[in-house]
Amino acid sequence: MKKFYLIFLLIFLLSSCKTIERKIDTLSKEEEKNLNRLLGKQQIVLIEEFGKPDDVVHMGESKVLVFTTQKYKIKCIRKFTINNKGIISGFNSRNCF
């Protein structure tokens, strides 16, 4: 009987991990879709949506605006590359869902 409970518990844990993984994948795709719509827009649109950046990193003629938030004690970091004309040319998002 103990073997049955152990097998049941293992199956339950494995299926729970897959469910969480699928949920994170779905939320990550939504995040990417949301941020993709900002590409090619002026940096003011970004500031209107996310507020004042937490950090600005200058890289030659371009700069990177960094926005940091925290949800459920998980730190979300969004980085947006702004070209010399003030246009959003790229982004990177980590732990944002």
N, C-alpha and C positions, 0 to 999 in steps of 0.2 A: 504494500500500500504506500509505503514511503517513496518508493521509486516512481509511482504514478504521480504523486504530488510534486516531486522534484522535476519530472519531465514536464508536467503541466506548468510549473513555475518558470522553467527555462523557455518554453514556447511563449508564454505570456510576456516575459521580459524581452525576448527577441522581437516579437511583433510590436511591442511598445516602442522600441528603439527605431524601428522602421517607420512607424507613424510619426514620430517626432522628426525624423530625418526628412520625410516627405513634406511636413508642415514648414520646416525651415527652408527647404528648396522652393516651395511655393512663395513664401514671404520674400525670399531673396530675389526671385524673378519679378515680383511686384515692385520691389525697391528699385531694381535695375530699370524696369519700364518707366517708373516715375522719374528717375534721374535722367534717362535718355531724352525725355521731352525738353530738358533744359539745354541740351547741347545746341550751340549756335545762337543762343540768346545772350543779351547783355548781362554783365555781372550784377547789375542793380536788381534784376529779376530774382537772382539767387539770394541776395541780401533781403529782399522783400519777403521771400518765402522762409528762409532759415534764420534771419536776424543777423546781427553783427558776428563776423567770424571769430572763433576763439584764437586763431593764429593765422598769420600771413607769412608765407615763405617765398622769398624772391629767388627766381632761378633764371638769370640772364634777362632776357626781354619778357619772359612770362612770369607768372606768380601762381601760387597755390593757396587757395583759401581753405582753411580747415575748420570744420564745424563738429563739435563734440556734444553728444547727449548721453544720458544714462537712463536705462529702463531695466527694472528688475535686477539692479546691481550689475548690469552688463553694459560696458562702455561702447557706444556707437560712434564711429569716426567716419566722417564723410569728407573727402578731399576733392576739390574742383580746380582744374587747371584753367587759368585765364590767360589768353594770349595778349600781345602788346596792344591790341585794339579794344580790349575790355570784353571780349567774347569768350564764353565758356567753350573750351575745346576738348575737355576730357573730365573724367571723374573716377573716383575709387571709393568704395563703400565697404566697411568692415563691421560685422556684428550688428547690423541695422535691420531690424524686423519689427 
